[in-house]
Amino acid sequence: MVSAEPSSPPAAAVLDLAAAALQADGVYPLSEDVVLRVRDGGGFSVSSYDGDTLTGFANIDGGSGELVVHPDHRRRGYGTALLAALGSGPLDIWAHGDNSAAHSFADRSAFSRDRVLFQMRRPLDSPPLPDNRLPEGVTVREFRPGHDEDAWLAINARAFAHHPEQGRWTTHDLTLREEEPWFDPAGFLLAVDIEDTLLGFHWTKVHPAAGADPALGEVYVLGVDPGGHRRGLGRALSVAGLTHLKQQGLTTAMLYVDESNEAAVRLYQSLGFGVHAADVMYHRAA
């Protein structure tokens, strides 16, 4: 009989397991947030083993998280054991890629489909990026590490007040990302007024080329202060960030957006983005 228990295996072992799942499934099973927690020791983790081999891993934080079982050890009860080790009560589990195997496992485990996160993409060379000018009195400058953190966290919290993940970022969450090799202040665009008050932002990210896949630009986080009353700022910041990514020689941009955020989906569709893939959150009520 297989079992799982609370433990924090070495980060390298978890990432090796995730890489094996990517190879088998064609989609990486862990989000950036979970990878950072794995490296940093955050969240609550449970693991399963076959001897000394890590066969499964799950990490949750704030009632939601992710779960992965090694492809060579699936259909043996490890997924069920991991869920049992996470305990009873309400729980949200993300599945990367909208696939039938995840749906079947969720259904057998009394989870229901609750949220869908679209991954949208558009080429950066065609159609041409629109010419959207910033509102009068607004300029864009790059993020200054060691100076802009508090102001950015404050506006991020306001812009994403109803978002279950993004709106609760802390100084530690921001610092972890500033320490990542991909972090580039020049691609972290801040919209400010003449007094340098932060009004909105477009944080871009570059995913390096991997194998046959070329480098990919990302609309990492885009937000506007809801009290700023600067009509058109979100669209103008979108174009500014995409222009920056194109100037880096990138040919494709991507982003993540909740299916339920209809206004944002319409904005990105109007900018030439289309749905490329989807992640699904499954919810257990009790």
N, C-alpha and C positions, 0 to 999 in steps of 0.2 A: 504493500500500500504506500503510495507516495504521500509526501507531506511537505509543508512549507512553514517557515517560522520567521519572526522578525530578525533581520540581520542586514548588515551593510557590507556586501562583498567588495573587493577591490574594484575601483573604477575601471581598470583595464579589463577585468573579467566581464563586467556588465557591457562595456562597449564592444568587446569581442562577440558577445551573445547578440547584441543589436546588429552588428555587421553580418552575422550569419543569417539573421532574419531578413535583412535587406537583400542579401544574395538570393534567398529563397522566394521572397514575396515581391521584390521590386519596389518596396517602399520602406523607408527607415521607420522603425517602430517607436522611437523616442523623440519627443519634442526638444527644442533647445533648452527650455526651462528645466525639464527633467535631467538632461545631460549635465547642466550646470549644478543641479542639486546632487547628482551622483558624484561629481568631482568635489563638491563643497561639503558633502555630508548633510544636506538639508532634507526636509521631509521625513516621512516614515516609510521604511523599506522592508519588504519581505522577500525571501529567496527560497528556492528549492534546489536540491542537489541529487545527483546520482553518483554516489561515492564522492569524489573530489570535484566532479564536473558540475558547474553551474548550469542548471537546466531551465530555470525560470526566474524572473525578477519583476517586482512591481514596486512603484513608488507613488505615494499620495501626499498631498499637501493641501490643507484647507478643504478636504472632502472630495478632491478630484485628483486624478493621476493617470498612470499608464501601466500596462502589463504586457510582458512579452515572454514567450516560451520558445526555447531553442527548436529549430525545425526538426532536428533529429529526435526530439523527445515529445512531440505533440501527440495528442489523442491517447495519452496515458494517465490523464488526471492531474497533470501539473497545474494547468490553468485553474481548475476548480480548487486545488489545494491553495494556490496563491490567494484567490478570492476569500477562502475561508480564513486564512491567516490575517487578512486585512480587517476582519471583524464584521459584525452585523451593523445594520443601520443604513441610512442613506449614503449612497456612494455614486460618484460619476467616474467613468473610465473612458478615456479617449482611444479610438481605434483609427490609426492612420491608413487612409485608403478605405473607400467604401466598398468592402468586399463581402462576399456571401459567408465566408468562414467566420469572420468576426460577428456578423449578424446572427448566425446560427448559435455560436457560443453565448452571445448575449441573451438570446431568447431562452436557451436552456438554463441560464443562470438567473432568470427573472429580471433582466435588465431590458429597458425599452429605449428606443431611439429618441433622443432628446434635443440635441443640437447638431447642426451641420456647419462646418467651417470650410468655405470655398477657398481653394487656391486658384487665383486668376493670373493670367499671363497676357502679355502683348509684346510684339516685336518693337524694337526701338527705332528701326529705320523706316518702317512703313506700316500703317499710315503715319504721316508726319505728326509730330507733337504740336498741339494747338498753341497759339500765341496768347497766353493768359497773363495779363499784367497784374502786378500786385496792387492792392488798394492804395489810394493816395496816402502818403505819410508813412508807408510801411516799407522797410528794407529787410534784406535777408543777410545774415552773417553766419559763420560757422560756430559750432558749440565750443566753449572754452573750458576744458577740464580744470577742475579746481575752483571754478567761478560760477558756473551756470547750474550746478546740480540741484540746489534747493529750489530755484525758480522753475526748473523743468519738472521736478517731481510734483510741485504744487499744481502746475497747469495740466500735467498728465492726469493727476487725480481728478481734477475738475472735468477734463474732457472725456474721461472714461469712468465717470462716477458710477455708472450702472453696468460696467463690464466686469464680469466675475474674476478675471485674471489681471488684465492690464491696469485696472484702476487701483489695485492695492500694491503696486510696486513700492519698494522701500529704497533707502540709500544703498543698502547692501545689494539689492537686485541690480541697481544701476552700476555700482562699482564693479560687480562681477563681469558685466558686459564691457565696461571700459578696459578691463584687463584682458579681454579676449584678443587674439591676434588679428581678427577682422576689423576691430574698432578703428574708425578713421574720423576724427573730428571734422574734417573737411566735407564729409558726407552727411553730417548731422546739422541740418539747416534750421536756423531759428529765425522766425519772423518777429521783428521788433519795431516799436514806434520810435519817434525822434528822441524819447527819453530812455531808450533801450529797455523798455518794458516788454516782456515776452508775451506775444499774442498767439503764436502757433508754432508748429515745428513739423519738419519732415526728416525723419531719421532714416537714412538709406543704409543698405548693407550689400556687400559683394560676396557671393559664394564663389570660391575659386573653382576652376575647371577640375573635373574629376573623371578620369578615364576618357571615354568618348564624349562626355557631356561638357559643353563649353561653360565658361564663367557666366554667372547669372546675377543680375542686379535685383534687389528687393526693396519694395516700399515697406521698410521694417516697422515703423510706427509713424502714423500721421495724425496730428491732432490740432484742434483750434480751441482756444479759450471760449467756452460757451457764453461768457459775459463780455466778450470783446466787440461784438456787433460790427465785424468787418466782413461785409458781404462779399463772397467770392474768394475769400482767403484760402479756404481748403482746396479749391480747384487750382488756384495759382500756385500754392505750395506743392501740390501734386506734380504739376508741370515742371516746377523748379527742380524737384528731386529727380524726376525722370530725365530732365536735361542733363543734370549732373552725372547720372549713370551713363547716359549716352556718350558724354564727353570722356568717360573713362575707357571707351572702346567697347562697351558691352552691347550686345545685340538683342537681348531679351530681358524684360523685367517681370517680376512676379510679386504677388502680395497675398495675404490671407485676410479674409473678411467673413463675418458671420452671415449666413444665408438670411437670417432674420433682420439684419440691418439693411433694410431695403433702400434707404437713402444713399448709403455708402456704395452698395452694389450698383445702383443707377449711376452714381458719379463715375465709378471705375469703368462701367460699360460705355459711358459717354466719352471716356478717354481712350477707348479702343481695347480694353481688357475683356477677355472671355474666360469662362470657367475651364480650368485645366484638370483639376482633381478635387477631391473632397475628403475631409476627415470627419468622423462621426463620434459624438459623445453619447454614450449609453448610460442611462440613469437607473439606479435601484432605489426604490422609495423606502424600503425597510429591510 
